[in-house]
Amino acid sequence: MLRHGKKMSRETLGLVIRTNDKQRFSFNEERTHIRANQGHSVEIESGDAPALPPEILYHGTPQQFVEIISHEGLRKMQRHHVYLHVDEEIGLTVGKRRGKPVLLKIRALEMHQADYEF
């Protein structure tokens, strides 16, 4: 833990991982390595089983992309997934990153019933 000259205890590191508002990192099962939960440059298997989504999920996007989304649908673009949220506030926060936010309401349960995987 001294690779960059910063000393940190395992307890502090665990606290940082547990309390990160975006849950970007996690320990492996043995708690000997840390991995990124998002942002991988290569495809990974998340290990998550498909799940039944809630009726509604939210996707925040800058207003400048709404017209494109309305014609082409949500696409993952350079990411590995399209990120949807159960919390409207998180969706708005994501949408604010690159302009005026728009919150899209996704009928996730209907999509699931039409064989989309969540």
C-alpha positions, 0 to 999 in steps of 0.5 A, spaced: 500 500 500 506 504 499 506 504 491 505 511 491 508 513 497 501 514 501 500 509 507 493 506 508 490 501 513 486 495 511 480 498 515 481 505 512 481 502 505 475 498 507 471 504 509 473 508 503 470 502 498 464 501 503 462 508 503 464 510 496 457 513 493 458 510 486 460 503 489 466 503 484 471 498 487 470 492 491 475 487 494 475 480 491 473 474 496 479 473 500 480 481 501 487 481 498 485 485 491 481 490 489 477 491 483 473 496 479 466 495 478 465 499 472 470 502 467 473 496 465 477 496 458 475 489 457 469 485 457 468 481 464 463 477 467 460 480 473 457 474 476 451 477 477 445 473 475 439 476 471 434 479 475 427 481 475 427 489 475 422 493 478 416 496 474 420 503 472 428 504 472 431 511 470 436 513 465 439 520 466 442 523 460 444 530 457 438 534 453 443 534 447 442 526 446 434 526 447 433 526 440 438 521 438 435 516 443 428 517 441 430 515 434 435 510 436 434 508 443 438 507 449 445 504 446 451 503 450 456 507 446 463 506 448 461 503 455 459 495 456 452 496 459 446 501 459 446 504 466 439 504 469 437 507 476 432 505 481 433 512 484 431 518 480 436 523 483 442 518 481 439 519 474 439 526 474 446 527 477 448 522 471 445 527 466 448 533 469 455 531 468 455 534 460 449 539 460 442 540 462 439 533 465 433 529 462 431 524 466 428 518 462 423 513 465 424 506 463 418 501 463 423 496 465 418 490 467 415 491 460 422 490 457 423 484 461 417 481 459 419 482 452 425 478 453 430 484 455 435 481 460 436 485 467 
